[in-house]
């Protein structure tokens, strides 16, 4: 999610992590830009854990029967869980 938003950097190992961290320390404007993009991405998904926890709770409390589909809606994204 963060990499896709432009607010994250993927690394393969601890050496690459150290190199990327040093690069950002030397380029604070880039670090700030990454931070702003990461914050925007995270805020756009705010509440996702609560919505998914509600589905899990409903399943555990048998509010969603076997064979039904539980749905979580967030903005323009809908996630369907098929209850087995």
Biopython code that builds the backbone (N, CA, C, O; Angstrom):
import numpy as np
from Bio.PDB.StructureBuilder import StructureBuilder

atoms = [
    (1, "UNK", "N", (0.821, -1.181, 0.000)),
    (1, "UNK", "CA", (0.000, 0.000, 0.000)),
    (1, "UNK", "C", (0.870, 1.252, 0.000)),
    (1, "UNK", "O", (0.629, 2.173, -0.780)),
    (2, "UNK", "N", (1.871, 1.293, 0.861)),
    (2, "UNK", "CA", (2.710, 2.487, 0.931)),
    (2, "UNK", "C", (3.555, 2.667, -0.316)),
    (2, "UNK", "O", (3.700, 3.782, -0.818)),
    (3, "UNK", "N", (4.111, 1.579, -0.816)),
    (3, "UNK", "CA", (4.908, 1.700, -2.042)),
    (3, "UNK", "C", (4.035, 2.137, -3.205)),
    (3, "UNK", "O", (4.444, 2.978, -4.006)),
    (4, "UNK", "N", (2.847, 1.580, -3.306)),
    (4, "UNK", "CA", (1.940, 1.925, -4.401)),
    (4, "UNK", "C", (1.528, 3.393, -4.348)),
    (4, "UNK", "O", (1.281, 4.008, -5.385)),
    (5, "UNK", "N", (1.453, 3.954, -3.141)),
    (5, "UNK", "CA", (1.050, 5.354, -2.984)),
    (5, "UNK", "C", (2.209, 6.321, -3.226)),
    (5, "UNK", "O", (2.012, 7.530, -3.339)),
    (6, "UNK", "N", (3.422, 5.764, -3.302)),
    (6, "UNK", "CA", (4.601, 6.615, -3.441)),
    (6, "UNK", "C", (5.167, 7.031, -2.101)),
    (6, "UNK", "O", (6.138, 7.786, -2.044)),
    (7, "UNK", "N", (4.572, 6.549, -1.018)),
    (7, "UNK", "CA", (5.002, 6.929, 0.318)),
    (7, "UNK", "C", (5.840, 5.886, 1.028)),
    (7, "UNK", "O", (6.102, 6.014, 2.224)),
    (8, "UNK", "N", (6.260, 4.871, 0.322)),
    (8, "UNK", "CA", (7.063, 3.826, 0.942)),
    (8, "UNK", "C", (8.185, 3.381, 0.026)),
    (8, "UNK", "O", (8.142, 3.602, -1.184)),
    (9, "UNK", "N", (9.169, 2.762, 0.604)),
    (9, "UNK", "CA", (10.321, 2.279, -0.146)),
    (9, "UNK", "C", (10.551, 0.825, 0.237)),
    (9, "UNK", "O", (10.712, 0.512, 1.416)),
    (10, "UNK", "N", (10.568, -0.054, -0.737)),
    (10, "UNK", "CA", (10.843, -1.459, -0.473)),
    (10, "UNK", "C", (12.345, -1.704, -0.382)),
    (10, "UNK", "O", (13.131, -1.095, -1.107)),
    (11, "UNK", "N", (12.723, -2.590, 0.502)),
    (11, "UNK", "CA", (14.130, -2.957, 0.645)),
    (11, "UNK", "C", (14.240, -4.481, 0.705)),
    (11, "UNK", "O", (13.310, -5.172, 1.120)),
    (12, "UNK", "N", (15.400, -4.985, 0.279)),
    (12, "UNK", "CA", (15.625, -6.441, 0.256)),
    (12, "UNK", "C", (16.244, -6.954, 1.549)),
    (12, "UNK", "O", (15.981, -8.081, 1.967)),
    (13, "UNK", "N", (17.069, -6.119, 2.180)),
    (13, "UNK", "CA", (17.777, -6.585, 3.364)),
    (13, "UNK", "C", (18.191, -5.391, 4.221)),
    (13, "UNK", "O", (17.903, -4.240, 3.891)),
    (14, "UNK", "N", (18.870, -5.689, 5.322)),
    (14, "UNK", "CA", (19.254, -4.629, 6.261)),
    (14, "UNK", "C", (20.251, -3.638, 5.668)),
    (14, "UNK", "O", (20.257, -2.465, 6.043)),
    (15, "UNK", "N", (21.083, -4.096, 4.755)),
    (15, "UNK", "CA", (22.043, -3.181, 4.121)),
    (15, "UNK", "C", (21.323, -2.162, 3.233)),
    (15, "UNK", "O", (21.644, -0.974, 3.245)),
    (16, "UNK", "N", (20.360, -2.640, 2.477)),
    (16, "UNK", "CA", (19.600, -1.723, 1.628)),
    (16, "UNK", "C", (18.774, -0.769, 2.485)),
    (16, "UNK", "O", (18.622, 0.402, 2.140)),
    (17, "UNK", "N", (18.249, -1.259, 3.585)),
    (17, "UNK", "CA", (17.504, -0.397, 4.511)),
    (17, "UNK", "C", (18.404, 0.714, 5.033)),
    (17, "UNK", "O", (18.007, 1.879, 5.069)),
    (18, "UNK", "N", (19.607, 0.351, 5.434)),
    (18, "UNK", "CA", (20.555, 1.358, 5.935)),
    (18, "UNK", "C", (20.903, 2.372, 4.850)),
    (18, "UNK", "O", (20.959, 3.572, 5.118)),
    (19, "UNK", "N", (21.135, 1.901, 3.631)),
    (19, "UNK", "CA", (21.443, 2.808, 2.517)),
    (19, "UNK", "C", (20.289, 3.768, 2.255)),
    (19, "UNK", "O", (20.501, 4.965, 2.066)),
    (20, "UNK", "N", (19.076, 3.242, 2.244)),
    (20, "UNK", "CA", (17.898, 4.096, 1.987)),
    (20, "UNK", "C", (17.705, 5.112, 3.113)),
    (20, "UNK", "O", (17.375, 6.271, 2.863)),
    (21, "UNK", "N", (17.915, 4.668, 4.351)),
    (21, "UNK", "CA", (17.772, 5.580, 5.490)),
    (21, "UNK", "C", (18.803, 6.705, 5.412)),
    (21, "UNK", "O", (18.468, 7.867, 5.639)),
    (22, "UNK", "N", (20.034, 6.371, 5.098)),
    (22, "UNK", "CA", (21.067, 7.402, 4.960)),
    (22, "UNK", "C", (20.745, 8.357, 3.818)),
    (22, "UNK", "O", (20.961, 9.563, 3.933)),
    (23, "UNK", "N", (20.233, 7.827, 2.728)),
    (23, "UNK", "CA", (19.847, 8.663, 1.596)),
    (23, "UNK", "C", (18.778, 9.680, 2.018)),
    (23, "UNK", "O", (18.859, 10.857, 1.667)),
    (24, "UNK", "N", (17.781, 9.214, 2.772)),
    (24, "UNK", "CA", (16.713, 10.112, 3.211)),
    (24, "UNK", "C", (17.228, 11.147, 4.211)),
    (24, "UNK", "O", (16.755, 12.284, 4.224)),
    (25, "UNK", "N", (18.189, 10.765, 5.043)),
    (25, "UNK", "CA", (18.784, 11.734, 5.966)),
    (25, "UNK", "C", (19.528, 12.832, 5.208)),
    (25, "UNK", "O", (19.553, 13.984, 5.640)),
    (26, "UNK", "N", (20.126, 12.471, 4.088)),
    (26, "UNK", "CA", (20.850, 13.455, 3.277)),
    (26, "UNK", "C", (19.921, 14.279, 2.389)),
    (26, "UNK", "O", (20.313, 15.336, 1.895)),
    (27, "UNK", "N", (18.684, 13.798, 2.182)),
    (27, "UNK", "CA", (17.721, 14.467, 1.317)),
    (27, "UNK", "C", (16.405, 14.666, 2.077)),
    (27, "UNK", "O", (15.422, 13.976, 1.809)),
    (28, "UNK", "N", (16.387, 15.612, 3.028)),
    (28, "UNK", "CA", (15.208, 15.789, 3.876)),
    (28, "UNK", "C", (13.937, 16.171, 3.113)),
    (28, "UNK", "O", (12.841, 15.821, 3.550)),
    (29, "UNK", "N", (14.052, 16.870, 1.998)),
    (29, "UNK", "CA", (12.854, 17.229, 1.229)),
    (29, "UNK", "C", (12.171, 15.970, 0.695)),
    (29, "UNK", "O", (10.944, 15.866, 0.712)),
    (30, "UNK", "N", (12.975, 15.019, 0.221)),
    (30, "UNK", "CA", (12.419, 13.748, -0.258)),
    (30, "UNK", "C", (11.784, 12.978, 0.896)),
    (30, "UNK", "O", (10.720, 12.379, 0.733)),
    (31, "UNK", "N", (12.431, 12.991, 2.063)),
    (31, "UNK", "CA", (11.891, 12.302, 3.240)),
    (31, "UNK", "C", (10.543, 12.904, 3.630)),
    (31, "UNK", "O", (9.610, 12.172, 3.962)),
    (32, "UNK", "N", (10.438, 14.226, 3.593)),
    (32, "UNK", "CA", (9.162, 14.878, 3.928)),
    (32, "UNK", "C", (8.074, 14.502, 2.918)),
    (32, "UNK", "O", (6.929, 14.245, 3.289)),
    (33, "UNK", "N", (8.452, 14.474, 1.631)),
    (33, "UNK", "CA", (7.484, 14.108, 0.589)),
    (33, "UNK", "C", (6.993, 12.676, 0.796)),
    (33, "UNK", "O", (5.793, 12.414, 0.707)),
    (34, "UNK", "N", (7.912, 11.750, 1.072)),
    (34, "UNK", "CA", (7.523, 10.360, 1.350)),
    (34, "UNK", "C", (6.602, 10.292, 2.564)),
    (34, "UNK", "O", (5.619, 9.550, 2.565)),
    (35, "UNK", "N", (6.920, 11.061, 3.584)),
    (35, "UNK", "CA", (6.100, 11.083, 4.791)),
    (35, "UNK", "C", (4.692, 11.580, 4.518)),
    (35, "UNK", "O", (3.722, 11.010, 5.018)),
    (36, "UNK", "N", (4.575, 12.644, 3.725)),
    (36, "UNK", "CA", (3.243, 13.175, 3.387)),
    (36, "UNK", "C", (2.436, 12.146, 2.598)),
    (36, "UNK", "O", (1.252, 11.945, 2.869)),
    (37, "UNK", "N", (3.069, 11.498, 1.625)),
    (37, "UNK", "CA", (2.367, 10.487, 0.826)),
    (37, "UNK", "C", (1.966, 9.278, 1.665)),
    (37, "UNK", "O", (0.877, 8.730, 1.492)),
    (38, "UNK", "N", (2.846, 8.867, 2.573)),
    (38, "UNK", "CA", (2.532, 7.730, 3.449)),
    (38, "UNK", "C", (1.359, 8.071, 4.366)),
    (38, "UNK", "O", (0.463, 7.250, 4.563)),
    (39, "UNK", "N", (1.364, 9.275, 4.922)),
    (39, "UNK", "CA", (0.271, 9.694, 5.805)),
    (39, "UNK", "C", (-1.047, 9.719, 5.045)),
    (39, "UNK", "O", (-2.070, 9.265, 5.558)),
    (40, "UNK", "N", (-1.028, 10.244, 3.831)),
    (40, "UNK", "CA", (-2.239, 10.297, 3.010)),
    (40, "UNK", "C", (-2.769, 8.886, 2.752)),
    (40, "UNK", "O", (-3.973, 8.649, 2.849)),
    (41, "UNK", "N", (-1.875, 7.951, 2.426)),
    (41, "UNK", "CA", (-2.290, 6.565, 2.169)),
    (41, "UNK", "C", (-2.888, 5.931, 3.416)),
    (41, "UNK", "O", (-3.917, 5.260, 3.340)),
    (42, "UNK", "N", (-2.256, 6.137, 4.552)),
    (42, "UNK", "CA", (-2.749, 5.539, 5.793)),
    (42, "UNK", "C", (-4.092, 6.131, 6.204)),
    (42, "UNK", "O", (-4.984, 5.401, 6.637)),
    (43, "UNK", "N", (-4.243, 7.437, 6.073)),
    (43, "UNK", "CA", (-5.506, 8.066, 6.441)),
    (43, "UNK", "C", (-6.646, 7.613, 5.543)),
    (43, "UNK", "O", (-7.792, 7.529, 5.985)),
    (44, "UNK", "N", (-6.334, 7.318, 4.275)),
    (44, "UNK", "CA", (-7.389, 6.866, 3.366)),
    (44, "UNK", "C", (-7.917, 5.488, 3.746)),
    (44, "UNK", "O", (-9.011, 5.111, 3.325)),
    (45, "UNK", "N", (-7.154, 4.727, 4.538)),
    (45, "UNK", "CA", (-7.580, 3.398, 4.985)),
    (45, "UNK", "C", (-7.948, 3.377, 6.470)),
    (45, "UNK", "O", (-8.131, 2.312, 7.059)),
    (46, "UNK", "N", (-8.053, 4.544, 7.057)),
    (46, "UNK", "CA", (-8.355, 4.629, 8.486)),
    (46, "UNK", "C", (-9.687, 3.931, 8.782)),
    (46, "UNK", "O", (-10.677, 4.141, 8.083)),
    (47, "UNK", "N", (-9.694, 3.122, 9.798)),
    (47, "UNK", "CA", (-10.901, 2.398, 10.196)),
    (47, "UNK", "C", (-11.026, 1.021, 9.557)),
    (47, "UNK", "O", (-11.967, 0.290, 9.863)),
    (48, "UNK", "N", (-10.101, 0.652, 8.677)),
    (48, "UNK", "CA", (-10.192, -0.638, 7.987)),
    (48, "UNK", "C", (-10.157, -1.799, 8.978)),
    (48, "UNK", "O", (-10.929, -2.750, 8.848)),
    (49, "UNK", "N", (-9.278, -1.728, 9.953)),
    (49, "UNK", "CA", (-9.178, -2.822, 10.931)),
    (49, "UNK", "C", (-10.496, -2.981, 11.686)),
    (49, "UNK", "O", (-10.932, -4.103, 11.946)),
    (50, "UNK", "N", (-11.127, -1.867, 12.034)),
    (50, "UNK", "CA", (-12.406, -1.923, 12.755)),
    (50, "UNK", "C", (-13.486, -2.573, 11.885)),
    (50, "UNK", "O", (-14.267, -3.391, 12.371)),
    (51, "UNK", "N", (-13.530, -2.210, 10.607)),
    (51, "UNK", "CA", (-14.538, -2.788, 9.712)),
    (51, "UNK", "C", (-14.324, -4.291, 9.551)),
    (51, "UNK", "O", (-15.288, -5.057, 9.575)),
    (52, "UNK", "N", (-13.081, -4.719, 9.388)),
    (52, "UNK", "CA", (-12.802, -6.145, 9.229)),
    (52, "UNK", "C", (-13.037, -6.900, 10.536)),
    (52, "UNK", "O", (-13.499, -8.041, 10.516)),
    (53, "UNK", "N", (-12.727, -6.282, 11.654)),
    (53, "UNK", "CA", (-12.981, -6.913, 12.955)),
    (53, "UNK", "C", (-14.476, -7.125, 13.160)),
    (53, "UNK", "O", (-14.885, -8.120, 13.759)),
    (54, "UNK", "N", (-15.293, -6.195, 12.668)),
    (54, "UNK", "CA", (-16.752, -6.334, 12.793)),
    (54, "UNK", "C", (-17.221, -7.570, 12.026)),
    (54, "UNK", "O", (-18.078, -8.309, 12.513)),
    (55, "UNK", "N", (-16.674, -7.802, 10.841)),
    (55, "UNK", "CA", (-17.047, -8.988, 10.061)),
    (55, "UNK", "C", (-16.642, -10.252, 10.813)),
    (55, "UNK", "O", (-17.428, -11.193, 10.918)),
    (56, "UNK", "N", (-15.424, -10.275, 11.332)),
    (56, "UNK", "CA", (-14.952, -11.448, 12.084)),
    (56, "UNK", "C", (-15.838, -11.678, 13.303)),
    (56, "UNK", "O", (-16.218, -12.813, 13.590)),
    (57, "UNK", "N", (-16.165, -10.620, 14.011)),
    (57, "UNK", "CA", (-17.037, -10.731, 15.182)),
    (57, "UNK", "C", (-18.401, -11.284, 14.801)),
    (57, "UNK", "O", (-18.924, -12.165, 15.484)),
    (58, "UNK", "N", (-18.978, -10.782, 13.727)),
    (58, "UNK", "CA", (-20.293, -11.271, 13.290)),
    (58, "UNK", "C", (-20.239, -12.756, 12.953)),
    (58, "UNK", "O", (-21.161, -13.504, 13.276)),
    (59, "UNK", "N", (-19.157, -13.182, 12.301)),
    (59, "UNK", "CA", (-19.020, -14.599, 11.959)),
    (59, "UNK", "C", (-18.881, -15.430, 13.230)),
    (59, "UNK", "O", (-19.536, -16.462, 13.379)),
    (60, "UNK", "N", (-18.025, -14.977, 14.148)),
    (60, "UNK", "CA", (-17.817, -15.731, 15.389)),
    (60, "UNK", "C", (-19.072, -15.798, 16.245)),
    (60, "UNK", "O", (-19.297, -16.780, 16.952)),
    (61, "UNK", "N", (-19.886, -14.754, 16.179)),
    (61, "UNK", "CA", (-21.129, -14.730, 16.953)),
    (61, "UNK", "C", (-22.306, -15.283, 16.150)),
    (61, "UNK", "O", (-23.465, -15.139, 16.540)),
    (62, "UNK", "N", (-21.987, -15.914, 15.028)),
    (62, "UNK", "CA", (-22.977, -16.565, 14.164)),
    (62, "UNK", "C", (-24.044, -15.617, 13.635)),
    (62, "UNK", "O", (-25.179, -16.033, 13.398)),
    (63, "UNK", "N", (-23.696, -14.356, 13.449)),
    (63, "UNK", "CA", (-24.639, -13.416, 12.840)),
    (63, "UNK", "C", (-24.618, -13.564, 11.318)),
    (63, "UNK", "O", (-25.558, -13.157, 10.635)),
    (64, "UNK", "N", (-23.560, -14.138, 10.803)),
    (64, "UNK", "CA", (-23.449, -14.401, 9.371)),
    (64, "UNK", "C", (-23.377, -15.904, 9.208)),
    (64, "UNK", "O", (-22.415, -16.533, 9.647)),
    (65, "UNK", "N", (-24.375, -16.478, 8.586)),
    (65, "UNK", "CA", (-24.486, -17.932, 8.493)),
    (65, "UNK", "C", (-23.530, -18.502, 7.449)),
    (65, "UNK", "O", (-23.090, -17.810, 6.531)),
    (66, "UNK", "N", (-23.228, -19.769, 7.620)),
    (66, "UNK", "CA", (-22.414, -20.485, 6.643)),
    (66, "UNK", "C", (-23.086, -20.394, 5.279)),
    (66, "UNK", "O", (-24.302, -20.543, 5.164)),
    (67, "UNK", "N", (-22.292, -20.150, 4.261)),
    (67, "UNK", "CA", (-22.821, -20.037, 2.911)),
    (67, "UNK", "C", (-23.179, -18.618, 2.514)),
    (67, "UNK", "O", (-23.419, -18.350, 1.337)),
    (68, "UNK", "N", (-23.219, -17.710, 3.466)),
    (68, "UNK", "CA", (-23.512, -16.316, 3.162)),
    (68, "UNK", "C", (-22.224, -15.567, 2.837)),
    (68, "UNK", "O", (-21.119, -16.068, 3.048)),
    (69, "UNK", "N", (-22.394, -14.376, 2.327)),
    (69, "UNK", "CA", (-21.266, -13.505, 2.044)),
    (69, "UNK", "C", (-21.340, -12.297, 2.955)),
    (69, "UNK", "O", (-22.346, -11.588, 2.984)),
    (70, "UNK", "N", (-20.272, -12.070, 3.697)),
    (70, "UNK", "CA", (-20.179, -10.872, 4.534)),
    (70, "UNK", "C", (-19.462, -9.806, 3.718)),
    (70, "UNK", "O", (-18.484, -10.101, 3.031)),
    (71, "UNK", "N", (-19.944, -8.567, 3.790)),
    (71, "UNK", "CA", (-19.368, -7.496, 2.982)),
    (71, "UNK", "C", (-18.868, -6.362, 3.860)),
    (71, "UNK", "O", (-19.499, -5.989, 4.849)),
    (72, "UNK", "N", (-17.723, -5.826, 3.474)),
    (72, "UNK", "CA", (-17.171, -4.639, 4.113)),
    (72, "UNK", "C", (-17.075, -3.573, 3.032)),
    (72, "UNK", "O", (-16.431, -3.787, 2.005)),
    (73, "UNK", "N", (-17.705, -2.436, 3.254)),
    (73, "UNK", "CA", (-17.684, -1.346, 2.276)),
    (73, "UNK", "C", (-16.854, -0.199, 2.833)),
    (73, "UNK", "O", (-17.017, 0.198, 3.987)),
    (74, "UNK", "N", (-15.967, 0.324, 2.006)),
    (74, "UNK", "CA", (-15.165, 1.490, 2.381)),
    (74, "UNK", "C", (-14.986, 2.345, 1.151)),
    (74, "UNK", "O", (-14.332, 1.938, 0.191)),
    (75, "UNK", "N", (-15.564, 3.525, 1.177)),
    (75, "UNK", "CA", (-15.499, 4.448, 0.039)),
    (75, "UNK", "C", (-15.925, 3.705, -1.216)),
    (75, "UNK", "O", (-17.059, 3.231, -1.277)),
    (76, "UNK", "N", (-15.077, 3.584, -2.204)),
    (76, "UNK", "CA", (-15.455, 2.920, -3.451)),
    (76, "UNK", "C", (-14.977, 1.472, -3.508)),
    (76, "UNK", "O", (-15.017, 0.850, -4.570)),
    (77, "UNK", "N", (-14.529, 0.937, -2.388)),
    (77, "UNK", "CA", (-13.990, -0.421, -2.347)),
    (77, "UNK", "C", (-14.914, -1.316, -1.533)),
    (77, "UNK", "O", (-15.313, -0.961, -0.424)),
    (78, "UNK", "N", (-15.249, -2.471, -2.082)),
    (78, "UNK", "CA", (-16.041, -3.436, -1.335)),
    (78, "UNK", "C", (-15.271, -4.738, -1.269)),
    (78, "UNK", "O", (-14.748, -5.213, -2.277)),
    (79, "UNK", "N", (-15.202, -5.313, -0.082)),
    (79, "UNK", "CA", (-14.509, -6.578, 0.126)),
    (79, "UNK", "C", (-15.552, -7.594, 0.564)),
    (79, "UNK", "O", (-16.323, -7.344, 1.490)),
    (80, "UNK", "N", (-15.572, -8.732, -0.100)),
    (80, "UNK", "CA", (-16.533, -9.778, 0.211)),
    (80, "UNK", "C", (-15.817, -10.960, 0.869)),
    (80, "UNK", "O", (-14.754, -11.390, 0.420)),
    (81, "UNK", "N", (-16.417, -11.468, 1.929)),
    (81, "UNK", "CA", (-15.912, -12.658, 2.610)),
    (81, "UNK", "C", (-16.970, -13.747, 2.424)),
    (81, "UNK", "O", (-18.119, -13.579, 2.832)),
    (82, "UNK", "N", (-16.579, -14.853, 1.813)),
    (82, "UNK", "CA", (-17.475, -15.986, 1.687)),
    (82, "UNK", "C", (-17.321, -16.854, 2.930)),
    (82, "UNK", "O", (-16.242, -17.382, 3.199)),
    (83, "UNK", "N", (-18.397, -16.995, 3.676)),
    (83, "UNK", "CA", (-18.361, -17.734, 4.937)),
    (83, "UNK", "C", (-18.548, -19.219, 4.625)),
    (83, "UNK", "O", (-19.569, -19.637, 4.078)),
    (84, "UNK", "N", (-17.534, -19.997, 4.988)),
    (84, "UNK", "CA", (-17.561, -21.447, 4.700)),
    (84, "UNK", "C", (-18.202, -22.225, 5.812)),
    (84, "UNK", "O", (-18.304, -23.449, 5.730)),
]
sb = StructureBuilder()
sb.init_structure("model")
sb.init_model(0)
sb.init_chain("A")
sb.init_seg("    ")
for serial, (resi, resn, name, xyz) in enumerate(atoms, 1):
    if name == "N":
        sb.init_residue(resn, " ", resi, " ")
    sb.init_atom(name, np.array(xyz, "f"), 0.0, 1.0, " ", f" {name:<3s}", serial, name[0])
structure = sb.get_structure()
